[in-house]
Amino acid sequence: MPTMIRRVTVEDLTIALHEPFGIAGGAQDVARNLLVTIELADGTRGYGEAAPFTAFNGDTLAGARAALTQATAHIVGADVREWRAIAAALDDACQASGSARCALETAVLDALTRHLGLPLWAWFGGAGRQLITDMTITTGTAAAAHAAALAVTARGITTIKLKVGATPLADDLERVMAVRAAAPGAALILDGNGGMSADHALQLLALLHERSIVPVLFEQPVPTADLDGLRLVSRLGGVRIAADESASNVAAVFQIAATQAAHVVNIKLMKSGIVEALEMVAIARATGLGLMIGGMIESPLAMTTSACFAAGIGGFGFVDLDTPLFLAEEPLVGGMQYVGATIDLSAIVAGHGVVPRDAAADHRRAAR
């Protein structure tokens, strides 16, 4: 059977960043990820990436590695055409690591769509091939935020996402004002990563309203479990509120919709894996929740997969797929292309199109 999985390998994918990526819960100075390679009986390879971000949701590199080791035994010998059955078989092994599940499901679908000669964006529905992304300014000083905002707009990116919640209210306000001064025409997204109380978030929004600054979105202002606080900010804040850490799985999205706790849910494949994310999108659409696509500190491999997911399905009003722009090294090639704020998937021929740089070199030598 040419589509049978005959081998699964896991190796480190450690990539230096230009600068630490800080959120309210902590910072990461290097992308410490894992590369999963699935090889089919016909020699086709599919690649997936686990990008755990402990400061975000507690997922760890050690936990992801252990989950991948356990899960490998469940999928060797399986047929990638039965990708939903493979995903179901991962439930026990990957229960504690969404990044491990994401890596395996990505590798399985990449192998399948490469075997079929089908781009992953087409596999997800073919609604589009392009997205417009924001770019993030991480935690830090007001002066650093001002400089970063100038750099973002110089790239041609017109939506800025600013991390808040790691410092006192006055400092957050100063940082927002610094970004507005540097990029007066840019749309602004705030992201608290659960680092605020509802009162803190509402105070910040009130102070910004007084200065005629209205964010287009405020993402996860309050802690993960505080749906009452999230709902309060949604009701009183005067801006659209997105659930991210609070929207980790199907049950969570259903609860957010049922309680009207947020206006938008941020779908991150690295939180839940691809199969669960498909169901989360379906619930959001059925209940009127807006859609955002985001990611952790990911290489072009995982980020291209998310771009294919969002572009192929369509209807994502907010796109936050920028972390490859923070990487200081390029151990992978192929996949999506950045043109200013535009993410273009048109060059992808099959799968997500990303391969390790050494594998691409081997392929070129073999073709000579």
C-alpha positions as CSV (number, residue, x, y, z in Angstrom):
1,M,0.0,0.0,0.0
2,P,1.8,3.2,-1.2
3,T,0.0,5.4,1.4
4,M,1.0,3.3,4.4
5,I,3.2,5.0,7.0
6,R,6.4,3.0,7.3
7,R,8.5,5.4,9.4
8,V,8.1,8.3,11.8
9,T,11.1,10.3,13.0
10,V,11.3,13.2,15.5
11,E,14.2,15.6,15.8
12,D,15.0,18.9,17.3
13,L,14.1,22.1,15.4
14,T,15.9,24.9,17.3
15,I,15.9,28.3,15.6
16,A,17.4,31.5,16.9
17,L,15.2,34.6,17.1
18,H,16.2,38.2,16.3
19,E,15.0,39.1,19.8
20,P,13.1,37.5,22.7
21,F,9.4,37.0,22.0
22,G,7.6,38.2,25.2
23,I,4.0,37.9,26.3
24,A,2.3,38.6,29.6
25,G,3.2,35.1,30.9
26,G,6.9,35.1,30.0
27,A,9.4,35.3,27.1
28,Q,11.1,32.9,24.8
29,D,14.5,33.7,23.3
30,V,14.8,30.7,20.9
31,A,12.2,28.7,19.1
32,R,12.7,25.2,20.7
33,N,10.5,23.1,18.5
34,L,10.4,19.6,17.1
35,L,10.3,18.4,13.5
36,V,8.2,15.3,12.7
37,T,8.8,13.4,9.5
38,I,6.5,10.7,8.2
39,E,7.6,8.5,5.4
40,L,5.1,6.6,3.3
41,A,5.7,3.2,1.6
42,D,6.1,4.9,-1.7
43,G,8.9,7.2,-0.3
44,T,6.7,10.3,0.0
45,R,7.6,12.4,3.1
46,G,5.4,14.6,5.1
47,Y,6.6,17.1,7.6
48,G,5.0,18.5,10.8
49,E,6.1,20.8,13.5
50,A,5.5,20.9,17.3
51,A,6.0,24.4,18.7
52,P,5.2,24.2,22.4
53,F,5.1,27.6,24.2
54,T,5.0,27.0,28.0
55,A,4.3,30.7,28.8
56,F,1.2,30.5,26.7
57,N,-0.6,27.3,27.8
58,G,1.9,25.1,29.7
59,D,2.8,22.9,26.8
60,T,6.5,21.9,27.2
61,L,9.2,20.6,24.9
62,A,9.7,17.5,27.1
63,G,5.9,16.8,27.1
64,A,5.6,17.2,23.4
65,R,8.6,14.9,22.8
66,A,7.1,12.2,25.2
67,A,3.7,12.4,23.5
68,L,5.3,12.0,20.0
69,T,7.3,9.0,21.2
70,Q,4.2,7.4,22.6
71,A,2.0,8.3,19.6
72,T,4.5,6.9,17.0
73,A,3.6,3.3,17.9
74,H,-0.1,4.0,17.1
75,I,0.4,5.3,13.6
76,V,3.2,3.3,12.0
77,G,1.5,0.9,9.6
78,A,-1.6,3.2,9.2
79,D,-2.9,4.5,5.9
80,V,-2.8,8.3,5.7
81,R,-6.0,8.3,3.6
82,E,-7.6,7.4,6.9
83,W,-6.4,10.6,8.5
84,R,-9.4,11.2,10.8
85,A,-9.0,7.7,12.2
86,I,-5.3,8.4,12.8
87,A,-6.2,11.6,14.6
88,A,-8.6,9.7,16.8
89,A,-5.9,7.2,17.7
90,L,-3.8,10.0,19.0
91,D,-6.2,11.0,21.8
92,D,-4.5,9.2,24.7
93,A,-0.9,9.9,23.7
94,C,-1.4,13.6,22.8
95,Q,-4.0,14.6,25.4
96,A,-1.5,16.8,27.3
97,S,0.3,18.2,24.3
98,G,-1.6,20.0,21.6
99,S,1.6,20.8,19.8
100,A,2.5,17.1,19.4
101,R,-1.0,16.4,18.0
102,C,-0.6,19.3,15.6
103,A,2.8,18.1,14.4
104,L,1.6,14.5,13.7
105,E,-1.7,15.6,12.0
106,T,0.2,18.1,9.9
107,A,2.8,15.5,8.8
108,V,0.0,13.0,8.0
109,L,-1.9,15.5,5.8
110,D,1.3,16.8,4.2
111,A,2.3,13.3,3.2
112,L,-1.2,12.5,1.9
113,T,-1.5,15.7,-0.2
114,R,2.1,15.4,-1.5
115,H,1.2,11.9,-2.6
116,L,-1.9,13.2,-4.3
117,G,-0.1,16.2,-5.8
118,L,-2.6,18.6,-4.2
119,P,-1.7,21.9,-2.4
120,L,-2.8,21.9,1.2
121,W,-4.8,25.1,0.7
122,A,-6.9,23.3,-1.9
123,W,-7.3,20.3,0.4
124,F,-8.9,22.6,3.0
125,G,-11.4,24.0,0.5
126,G,-9.6,26.3,-1.9
127,A,-11.5,29.4,-0.9
128,G,-8.4,31.5,-1.4
129,R,-4.6,31.6,-1.8
130,Q,-3.8,34.8,0.0
131,L,-4.2,36.4,3.5
132,I,-3.3,39.7,5.0
133,T,-1.4,39.4,8.3
134,D,-0.7,41.7,11.1
135,M,2.7,41.8,12.9
136,T,3.3,41.6,16.6
137,I,5.1,43.9,18.9
138,T,6.1,41.9,22.0
139,T,6.4,43.1,25.6
140,G,9.0,45.7,26.4
141,T,9.5,49.5,26.8
142,A,7.6,52.3,25.1
143,A,10.7,53.3,23.2
144,A,11.1,49.7,21.9
145,A,7.5,49.6,20.9
146,H,7.9,52.9,19.0
147,A,10.9,51.6,17.1
148,A,9.1,48.3,16.4
149,A,6.1,50.1,15.1
150,L,8.2,52.0,12.6
151,A,9.8,48.8,11.5
152,V,6.5,47.1,11.0
153,T,5.0,49.9,8.9
154,A,8.3,50.0,6.8
155,R,7.5,46.4,5.8
156,G,4.2,47.5,4.4
157,I,2.1,45.9,7.2
158,T,-0.8,48.1,8.3
159,T,-2.2,46.1,11.3
160,I,-0.1,46.1,14.5
161,K,-0.7,43.6,17.3
162,L,0.7,44.9,20.7
163,K,1.3,42.6,23.6
164,V,-0.1,44.1,26.9
165,G,-0.8,42.9,30.4
166,A,2.8,42.3,31.5
167,T,3.3,45.7,33.1
168,P,1.3,48.2,35.1
169,L,-1.6,50.1,33.4
170,A,0.3,53.3,33.0
171,D,3.1,51.5,31.2
172,D,0.7,49.7,28.9
173,L,-1.0,53.0,28.1
174,E,2.4,54.6,27.3
175,R,3.3,51.7,25.0
176,V,0.0,52.0,23.1
177,M,0.6,55.8,22.7
178,A,4.1,55.2,21.5
179,V,2.8,52.8,18.8
180,R,0.1,55.2,17.8
181,A,2.7,58.0,17.4
182,A,4.9,55.9,15.3
183,A,2.1,54.4,13.1
184,P,-0.9,56.7,13.3
185,G,-2.7,55.1,10.4
186,A,-2.2,51.5,11.5
187,A,-5.1,49.3,12.8
188,L,-4.3,48.2,16.4
189,I,-4.9,44.8,18.1
190,L,-4.2,44.5,21.8
191,D,-3.3,41.1,23.2
192,G,-3.3,40.5,27.0
193,N,-2.5,36.8,26.9
194,G,-4.7,36.5,30.1
195,G,-2.5,38.9,32.1
196,M,-5.2,41.4,33.2
197,S,-8.2,41.5,35.4
198,A,-11.5,42.6,33.7
199,D,-11.2,46.0,35.6
200,H,-7.7,46.5,34.4
201,A,-8.7,45.8,30.8
202,L,-11.7,48.1,31.0
203,Q,-9.6,50.9,32.5
204,L,-7.1,50.6,29.7
205,L,-9.9,50.7,27.0
206,A,-11.5,53.7,28.7
207,L,-8.2,55.6,28.8
208,L,-7.7,54.8,25.1
209,H,-11.2,55.9,24.2
210,E,-10.4,59.2,25.9
211,R,-7.5,59.6,23.5
212,S,-9.6,58.5,20.4
213,I,-7.8,55.2,20.1
214,V,-10.1,52.3,19.4
215,P,-8.5,49.0,18.9
216,V,-10.0,46.8,16.2
217,L,-9.7,43.8,18.6
218,F,-8.7,43.0,22.1
219,E,-7.4,39.5,22.4
220,Q,-7.7,37.4,25.7
221,P,-7.5,40.3,28.2
222,V,-8.3,38.1,31.2
223,P,-7.1,34.7,32.5
224,T,-8.1,31.5,30.7
225,A,-10.8,30.3,33.1
226,D,-12.3,33.8,33.7
227,L,-15.2,33.6,31.3
228,D,-17.2,36.0,33.5
229,G,-14.5,38.6,33.2
230,L,-14.2,37.9,29.5
231,R,-17.9,38.4,29.0
232,L,-17.8,41.6,31.1
233,V,-15.1,43.2,28.9
234,S,-17.0,42.0,25.8
235,R,-20.1,43.7,27.1
236,L,-18.6,47.0,28.4
237,G,-15.4,47.5,26.5
238,G,-16.7,49.0,23.3
239,V,-14.4,46.9,21.1
240,R,-14.5,43.4,19.8
241,I,-13.0,40.8,22.2
242,A,-11.3,37.6,21.0
243,A,-10.9,34.4,23.1
244,D,-7.5,32.7,22.6
245,E,-6.3,30.8,25.6
246,S,-9.9,30.4,26.6
247,A,-10.7,28.8,23.2
248,S,-8.5,25.7,23.4
249,N,-10.9,23.1,22.1
250,V,-14.4,22.3,20.8
251,A,-16.1,22.4,24.2
252,A,-14.5,25.7,25.1
253,V,-15.7,27.4,21.9
254,F,-19.2,26.0,22.4
255,Q,-19.2,27.5,26.0
256,I,-17.9,30.8,24.7
257,A,-20.7,31.0,22.2
258,A,-23.4,29.8,24.6
259,T,-22.4,32.5,27.2
260,Q,-21.6,35.2,24.7
261,A,-18.2,35.6,26.4
262,A,-16.4,36.9,23.3
263,H,-17.0,38.1,19.7
264,V,-14.1,36.2,18.1
265,V,-12.2,33.0,18.6
266,N,-8.5,32.6,17.8
267,I,-8.0,29.3,16.1
268,K,-4.4,28.0,16.6
269,L,-3.7,24.6,15.2
270,M,-0.9,24.3,17.8
271,K,-3.4,24.4,20.6
272,S,-5.7,21.6,19.4
273,G,-4.4,19.9,16.2
274,I,-6.1,20.2,12.8
275,V,-9.1,17.9,13.2
276,E,-10.3,19.6,16.4
277,A,-9.7,23.0,14.8
278,L,-11.9,22.1,11.9
279,E,-14.7,21.4,14.4
280,M,-14.0,24.6,16.3
281,V,-14.4,26.6,13.1
282,A,-17.7,24.9,12.4
283,I,-19.1,25.8,15.8
284,A,-17.9,29.4,15.5
285,R,-19.5,29.8,12.1
286,A,-22.8,28.2,13.3
287,T,-23.0,30.4,16.4
288,G,-21.9,33.7,14.8
289,L,-18.5,34.0,16.3
290,G,-15.8,35.7,14.2
291,L,-12.7,33.8,13.2
292,M,-9.0,34.6,13.8
293,I,-6.0,32.5,12.8
294,G,-2.9,32.6,14.9
295,G,0.1,30.6,16.0
296,M,2.8,30.1,18.6
297,I,6.6,30.7,17.9
298,E,6.5,28.7,14.7
299,S,8.7,28.3,11.7
300,P,7.4,28.6,8.1
301,L,6.3,25.0,8.2
302,A,3.6,25.3,10.9
303,M,2.7,28.8,9.9
304,T,2.2,27.8,6.2
305,T,0.0,25.0,7.4
306,S,-2.1,27.5,9.3
307,A,-2.2,29.8,6.4
308,C,-3.4,27.0,4.1
309,F,-6.1,26.2,6.7
310,A,-7.4,29.7,6.9
311,A,-7.1,30.6,3.3
312,G,-8.5,27.3,2.1
313,I,-11.5,27.5,4.5
314,G,-12.0,31.2,4.1
315,G,-13.8,33.7,6.3
316,F,-11.1,34.6,8.8
317,G,-11.4,38.2,9.7
318,F,-8.2,38.5,11.6
319,V,-4.8,36.9,10.6
320,D,-1.8,36.8,12.9
321,L,0.7,34.6,11.1
322,D,4.0,36.6,11.5
323,T,6.4,34.6,13.7
324,P,8.7,33.5,10.8
325,L,9.5,37.2,10.5
326,F,11.1,36.9,14.0
327,L,13.4,34.0,13.1
328,A,17.1,34.7,12.7
329,E,17.8,31.4,10.8
330,E,16.2,29.6,7.9
331,P,16.6,25.8,8.3
332,L,13.5,25.2,6.1
333,V,12.6,26.3,2.6
334,G,9.4,26.6,0.6
335,G,5.8,27.3,1.6
336,M,4.2,30.6,2.0
337,Q,5.7,33.9,0.8
338,Y,5.5,37.3,2.4
339,V,4.9,40.3,0.2
340,G,4.5,43.2,2.6
341,A,1.4,42.3,4.6
342,T,0.3,39.7,2.1
343,I,0.8,35.9,2.6
344,D,0.8,34.3,-0.8
345,L,0.4,30.5,-1.1
346,S,0.3,30.4,-4.9
347,A,3.8,28.8,-5.3
348,I,2.8,25.7,-3.3
349,V,2.5,22.7,-5.6
350,A,1.7,19.9,-3.1
351,G,1.2,19.6,0.6
352,H,2.3,22.7,2.6
353,G,5.4,22.9,0.4
354,V,7.9,23.2,3.2
355,V,11.0,20.9,3.5
356,P,14.2,21.0,5.6
357,R,16.9,22.8,3.8
358,D,19.2,19.8,3.7
359,A,16.4,17.6,2.2
360,A,15.8,20.2,-0.5
361,A,19.6,20.1,-1.3
362,D,19.5,16.3,-1.5
363,H,16.6,16.4,-3.9
364,R,18.3,18.9,-6.2
365,R,21.5,16.8,-6.3
366,A,19.5,13.7,-7.1
367,A,17.7,15.5,-9.9
368,R,21.0,16.3,-11.7
